[in-house]
C-alpha cells in the first residue's frame, strides 16, 4: 500500500491541499474525497501544494482532470504549486501546464487567487 495523505489549510478564500507521499491508483480516492469535501464546503479556490508529493501516476492525474471543469463551473479553479522537478515532468509531459496554472511557490499561487477574486 502506498504512503499518501492530504492535509487541509485555508488562507483567505484559498483552500490549500497539502499532498504528501505517492499519489497512485491506490491513493487517488483520498485526493478525490478531499476535492469533494472542498466542493461540499463551497471552497472552490483550491491550491494543490505538491512540495511533498513524491510520485504521481496516471490515476492521480485523472483526479485533477475529473474535477477541474466542475470547479471552474462553480466559479473556482485548481492551481498547483511547489512540485518537485520529477513530478512536474510528469505533469509537463502530459500537457497539464496548458490546462492548469502550475506555479513554483505557494505564495505566488495564493496571490493569483487573491488577484482574480478582487
Secondary structure, DSSP 8 states (H G I E B T S, - for coil): ---EEEEEEEETTEEEEEEEEEESTTTHHHHHHHHHHHHHTT--EEEEEEEEEEEE-HHHHHHHHHHHHHHHHTT-EEEEE---HHHHHHHHHTTHHHHSEEES-HHHHHHHHHHHT-
